[in-house]
Amino acid sequence: MPYREGEISMLMKNMNKRERVIAIATVSFVSLAILYSFVLDPVLRGWQGLNNEMRSKAAVLKKDLAMLASRKTLEANYEKFSKYVMSGKSEEETVSEALSYLENLSRADSCVLQNIKPIGTKDYGTYKELLIDLTCDGSISQFTKFLYDIENTKNMILKVRHFILTSKAGQEGALKGSFLISKVIIE
């Protein structure tokens, strides 16, 4: 049964000081709990949600700005590697070009070419890898220059995957080298 205005003041007058303090504290605590639950908590959650959303958008913006800043670098790399695309060459022509290039390179570095043959290609979807087995003779300085020239070629993407150097029997300073070289073919 609800209290009328006069009954509440009469009820308060009949209480002693300790009961009034407890009643006021209880009403204040309940009022604050209701205020927090229905007003402050929803507002704070809304602000927290907006802060999180702003942080995520700021992170995306920062990433996009970094990509935009590196645009010139990406364009330069595209220009650099676009010449490696097959551009209408058949796979046989590309293999022949790679073998010819390695022959000329070994001749220029004074390595005596014994054997060179393509092993096959591996298809990785967006590119292919041509594997070439190469055997040649030379000195350590000739092999050093040969390896350097293969790894730093300007005309094609070549990598030395594996190499073995062994000394030739009866010849001091002469080595025999076996190389597994890969050439990336971008389609």
N, C-alpha and C positions, 0 to 999 in steps of 0.2 A: 504494500500500500504506500503510495507516494506521500511524502511529507509536504505540508504546506509551508509557506514562508514563515509564518509565525511559529510553527512547531519546531522548525530547525533552530531558530534563535532561542526558543525556550529550552530545547534540548542542549544547546551549547551552554546556556546559563546554568543548567542543572549539573553540568560536569565540573569536576574539580580541575585544577590547572594541569596536572599530569595527563588526565584523559583528553583535555583539549589539545595539548601538544601532540599526543599520539594520533588523535583524529585528524589534525591539520597535516601532520607528516604523512599519514596514510593517504589522505585525499591528494596531497601534493605528489606523492610517489605514483599513485594510480594515474593522475593527470599527466605527469611526465612520461610514464610508460605509454600511455595512449598517444600523446604528442609525438614521441619517438617512433612508435610503430606505424602510425598513419601519415605522418608528415615528414619528419627528418630522414628516416631510413629510405623511403622511396626517392627523395631528392638526392641523398648521398649516393645511392646506387645509380641513379641517372647520371650524375656527374662522373662517377667512376667509369661507367660505360662509355661516356663521351671521351674521357681521357684516354682510355684504352684504344678507342677507335682513332683518335687523333695521333697517338703514338704509332699505330700500325700504318696509317696513311703517310705519316712523316717518314717512316722507314722505307716504304715503297717509293716515295718521292726522292729520297736520298739515293736509293738504288738506281732509279731512272736517271737522275742527274749524273751519277757516275758513269752510266752507260752512254749518255749523251756526250760527256766529256771525253770518253775514249773512242768516239766515233771516227775521228781522224786516224787513230791508230788502227782501228778495224778496217777502214777503207784502204790504208796503206798495205796492211797484211793481205787483204783481198787482191789488190793489184799484184802483190808479190807472188801469191800462190795461184792466181788465175791462169798463169802461163803453163802450169803443170797439168791442167785439165786436158783430156785426150784430144779435144777439138777435131773430131772426125778421123783420127788415126785408128786403124784396126789394132787389135791386141798384138798381132804378129809384128806390125811395124814398130810398136812401142818396145817389144822385146828386142827386136833387131837394133833399134836405136840405143837401148841400154847396153847391149853386148858390145856394140861398136864403140860406145863412149868408154867403157871399161878397158877395152883393148887399147884405145888411143891413150888413155890415162896411164896404163901400165908401161906402155912404150915411152911416154914422156918422162916417167919417173924411173926409167932404166930397170924395170922389173921384167924378167924374161917370162912371158906367159906360156905356161905348159898346157893348161886346159881351162876352158870356160864353157859352161853350159847352163841353160835355164832348167831349174828343177820343176817349176810349176807355179801356178798362181793360187792364192787363197782369196776368196770373195768374202768381204766383210759388209756387204750391202751398199754403203755409200762410196766405198773405195775398194780397190784390189791391191794385193801385195804380190809382187813378182819376186821369187827367190832364185838367186843365181849362185852356182857353185863355181869358184874360181881357184885355180892353183897356179902359182908362179914361183920363180926363184929370184933371189936378190940378197942384198946385205941389209943389216938392221936399219941403216940410214935410209935406204931406198924404200923399205917397207914402212918406215915412219912417215915419209913424205907421201907414199901411196895411200896409207890410211887417212892421213890428214886431208888429202885431196878428195877422197871419196866422201868423207863426212862433211866437207865444206864445198860441195859442188854448187854451182850457180844454175846449171841447166835442168837438173832433175832432183827429185827427192830420193837420195840413196842413204842407206844405213848399213853399217857392218854389224851383222847380228852375232857372228861367231868367227873367231880366227884362231888358227894353230900355227905356230912357227916351230920348225924343227931344224936342227943342223944337218947339213949334207955330209955324208960320210966321206972322209978323206979331203975335204976342202975347208980350210980354216976361214972363218968369217962368212961363209956362204950359208944361206938359210933357204929352206923350202917353206912356203906359206900356203895354207889352205884357208879360204875365206868363204863365208856364207853371207851374201850381200842381198839386201832386200830393196826393192824399188817400189814406191807407192804410186799407184795409178789411180788418179781421181777421175771419176766418170762424169 
